[in-house]
């Protein structure tokens, strides 16, 4: 193992979510004979915060900067969200470890806990993911899909801000009306707490939302459950799980990947943190992604689950507006899951998936033709 004084230096992005994810790897790798240090690295995706992910040009907007530091020998390994990773990785690196996957699914988050079918007609839903946009429109063509970027907590604040600010204003006006009432004893106050008492009960997330100037009023937003859970925010918002059979997750969603140079350290990482089931499932998903070449410019969902001797695999490829799609499920033999996934992808391509992906690439101006990646939103 080539380390600095028995210290492994792990590259990670500096967002709160990325640091939390990297900390789980740090804990798993650390031991009596080895310390693990996290080193924050700014990436292209971090530098261009006002641009949608699928418009960032080359793939791996959140990956390359970290891996380049590993290849250069400055750092020992890097921690990534697997769905951010290009399927065509750097020649010198291997995916040394794939920890056990968190939840792979998406959730709908609303200020009041409503589900997708309960949203009003023409409701505004926030997401910058082409996949999520297309799947939402396929289920509810009336929805207005608006871009949404930022860290997980930032997106939640943007969702919560209008309703919290409106409630604060209503409570304030009610108190002013009570104070102006001739007979305070007979005034029927619509709230059981003062504005100060109400504010004191707000979470830190809600208080930050109160101070945010929200340009768009969202009725709901869509996020990865894994990101909410890793950020410790899932219990602070009203959310509804979206059925992964209908809202098929992005390849690798919910999973982490640790890259390193092929060698002794990579072997150590694999023996310490690799989760065989997760590696099989995500390998199937990413193999199909690579064969279809969807990248981040085409709405593509692939979700695989290992069930005994087979890998049950759901695939959904859509047009950008959700008005056309190829949807399929198949049980692939686990003992030859890579070859089976390649064959399955070839069949899907022939059934129309390739045409939908080609149309999506034309609509995007041909971006990302040189490599495939599942990058869509920075939320897990």
Residue pairs with C-beta under 8 A, 6 or more apart in sequence:
1 8
1 263
1 264
1 265
1 268
2 76
2 263
2 264
2 265
3 9
3 34
3 76
3 265
4 76
6 33
6 34
6 35
7 34
7 35
7 36
7 37
8 29
8 34
8 35
8 36
8 37
8 76
8 77
8 265
9 36
9 37
9 39
9 75
9 76
9 77
10 22
10 25
10 26
10 29
10 36
10 37
10 38
10 39
10 75
10 76
10 77
10 78
10 79
10 258
11 39
11 41
11 66
11 67
11 69
11 70
11 75
11 77
11 78
11 79
12 18
12 19
12 21
12 22
12 38
12 39
12 40
12 41
12 66
12 78
12 79
13 19
13 40
13 41
13 42
13 43
13 46
13 62
13 66
14 40
14 41
14 42
14 46
15 46
15 151
15 378
16 151
16 152
16 153
16 231
17 151
17 152
17 227
17 230
17 231
17 378
17 379
17 380
18 79
18 81
19 38
19 40
20 230
20 231
20 232
21 79
21 81
21 230
21 256
22 38
22 79
23 38
24 99
24 230
24 256
25 36
25 79
25 97
25 99
25 256
25 258
25 273
26 36
26 37
26 38
28 99
28 272
28 273
29 36
29 268
29 269
29 272
29 273
30 36
39 69
39 75
41 65
41 66
41 69
41 75
41 78
42 65
43 61
43 62
43 63
43 64
43 65
43 66
44 56
44 61
44 62
44 64
44 65
45 53
45 56
45 61
45 62
45 84
45 378
46 62
48 56
48 61
49 149
49 150
50 149
52 128
52 147
52 149
53 61
53 128
53 129
53 149
53 296
53 375
53 376
53 377
53 378
54 128
54 130
54 296
54 297
54 364
54 367
54 368
54 375
54 376
55 364
55 367
57 367
57 368
58 64
58 368
58 370
58 371
59 86
59 295
59 296
59 368
59 370
59 371
59 372
59 373
59 375
60 84
60 85
60 86
60 371
60 373
60 375
61 84
61 375
62 80
62 81
62 84
62 375
62 378
63 78
63 80
63 84
63 85
63 86
66 75
66 78
66 79
66 80
66 259
67 78
67 89
67 90
67 93
67 259
69 75
69 78
70 76
70 77
70 78
70 93
70 259
70 260
70 261
71 90
71 92
71 93
71 261
76 260
76 265
77 96
77 258
77 259
77 260
77 265
77 269
78 258
78 259
78 260
79 256
79 257
79 258
80 256
80 257
80 258
80 259
81 252
81 255
81 256
81 257
81 378
81 380
82 98
82 251
82 252
82 253
82 255
82 256
82 257
82 282
82 286
82 374
83 250
83 251
83 252
83 253
83 255
83 374
83 375
83 376
83 380
84 373
84 374
84 375
84 378
85 95
85 252
85 257
85 286
85 373
85 374
85 375
86 371
86 372
86 373
87 286
87 289
87 290
87 371
87 372
87 373
88 290
88 371
88 372
89 95
89 259
92 261
92 262
93 259
93 260
93 261
93 262
94 259
94 260
94 261
94 262
94 266
95 257
95 258
95 259
96 258
96 259
96 260
96 265
96 266
96 267
96 269
96 270
96 274
97 257
97 258
97 269
97 270
97 272
97 273
97 274
98 255
98 256
98 257
98 258
98 273
98 274
98 275
98 278
98 279
98 282
99 255
99 256
99 258
99 273
99 274
99 275
99 278
100 275
100 277
100 278
101 254
101 255
101 275
101 278
101 281
101 282
102 225
102 226
102 229
102 230
102 254
102 255
102 380
103 224
103 225
103 226
103 229
103 254
104 226
104 244
104 249
104 253
104 254
104 255
104 303
105 224
105 225
105 241
105 242
105 244
105 247
105 249
105 253
105 254
106 132
106 222
106 223
106 224
106 225
106 241
106 242
106 244
106 247
106 249
106 253
107 222
107 223
107 224
107 225
107 228
107 239
107 240
107 241
107 242
108 115
108 116
108 125
108 220
108 221
108 222
108 239
108 240
108 242
109 156
109 159
109 220
109 221
109 222
109 223
109 228
109 237
109 238
109 239
110 119
110 159
110 219
110 220
110 238
110 239
110 240
111 159
111 160
111 163
111 164
111 238
112 163
112 238
113 238
113 239
113 240
114 220
114 238
114 240
115 240
116 136
116 139
116 140
116 220
116 240
116 242
119 125
119 140
119 143
119 219
119 220
120 219
121 142
122 142
122 143
122 144
123 140
123 142
123 143
123 144
123 219
123 220
124 143
124 144
124 145
124 146
124 216
124 217
124 218
124 219
124 220
125 136
125 143
125 144
125 145
125 146
125 218
125 219
125 220
125 221
125 222
126 145
126 146
126 147
126 148
126 155
126 158
126 159
126 216
126 218
126 220
126 221
126 222
127 133
127 136
127 145
127 147
127 148
127 221
127 222
127 377
128 147
128 148
128 149
128 376
128 377
129 222
129 250
129 376
129 377
130 296
130 297
130 298
130 299
130 320
130 360
130 376
131 250
131 299
131 300
131 301
131 318
131 376
132 222
132 247
132 376
132 377
133 145
133 299
133 320
133 322
134 299
134 318
134 319
134 320
134 321
134 322
134 325
135 246
135 247
135 248
135 299
135 301
135 316
135 318
135 322
136 143
136 145
136 222
136 322
137 143
137 145
137 321
137 322
137 323
138 318
138 322
138 323
138 325
139 246
139 322
141 322
141 323
146 216
146 218
148 155
148 158
148 216
148 218
148 221
149 155
149 377
149 378
150 158
151 378
152 223
152 227
152 228
152 231
152 233
152 379
153 205
153 208
153 231
153 233
155 221
155 223
155 379
156 205
156 209
156 221
156 233
156 236
156 237
157 205
157 208
157 209
157 212
157 214
158 209
158 212
158 214
158 216
158 218
158 221
159 209
159 218
159 220
159 221
160 205
160 206
160 209
160 237
161 209
161 210
161 212
161 213
161 214
162 214
162 217
162 218
164 202
164 206
164 209
164 210
165 210
165 214
167 198
168 195
168 198
168 199
168 210
171 191
171 195
171 198
172 195
174 189
174 190
174 191
175 194
175 195
177 187
178 184
178 187
178 189
181 187
191 198
193 201
199 207
199 210
202 210
203 236
205 233
205 236
205 237
206 236
222 242
223 377
223 379
224 249
224 253
224 254
224 377
224 379
224 380
225 234
225 239
225 241
225 254
226 253
226 254
226 380
227 379
227 380
228 234
228 237
228 239
230 380
244 303
244 314
245 314
247 301
248 301
248 302
248 303
248 314
248 315
248 316
249 301
249 302
249 303
250 300
250 301
250 302
250 374
250 376
251 282
251 285
251 286
251 288
251 289
251 300
251 301
251 302
251 374
252 282
252 285
252 286
252 374
253 303
253 374
253 380
254 380
255 278
255 282
257 282
258 269
258 273
260 266
260 269
277 306
280 304
280 306
280 311
280 334
280 337
281 304
281 305
281 306
281 311
282 304
283 337
283 338
283 341
284 302
284 304
284 311
284 313
284 332
284 337
284 338
284 340
284 341
285 302
285 303
285 304
285 313
285 374
286 374
287 337
287 338
287 341
287 342
287 345
288 302
288 313
288 315
288 341
288 344
288 345
288 348
289 295
289 300
289 302
289 372
289 373
289 374
290 372
291 341
291 342
291 345
291 346
291 349
292 300
292 317
292 345
292 348
292 349
292 353
292 354
292 357
292 372
293 357
293 372
294 300
294 317
294 357
294 360
294 372
295 361
295 368
295 371
295 372
295 373
295 374
296 368
296 373
296 374
296 375
296 376
297 360
297 361
297 363
297 364
297 367
297 368
298 317
298 356
298 357
298 360
298 361
299 317
299 318
299 319
299 320
299 322
299 360
300 315
300 316
300 317
300 318
300 357
300 374
301 314
301 315
301 316
301 317
302 313
302 314
302 315
303 313
303 314
304 311
304 312
304 313
304 314
304 332
305 311
305 312
305 313
306 312
306 334
307 331
308 334
309 333
309 334
309 335
310 331
310 332
310 333
310 334
311 331
311 332
311 333
311 334
311 337
311 340
311 341
312 329
312 330
312 331
312 332
313 329
313 330
313 331
313 332
313 341
313 344
314 327
314 328
314 329
315 326
315 327
315 328
315 329
315 344
315 348
315 353
316 325
316 326
316 327
316 328
317 325
317 326
317 327
317 348
317 353
317 356
317 357
318 324
318 325
318 326
318 356
319 325
319 356
319 359
319 360
320 359
320 360
320 363
324 356
325 356
326 348
326 351
326 352
326 353
326 356
328 348
328 351
330 344
332 340
332 341
332 344
333 340
345 353
361 367
361 368
361 369
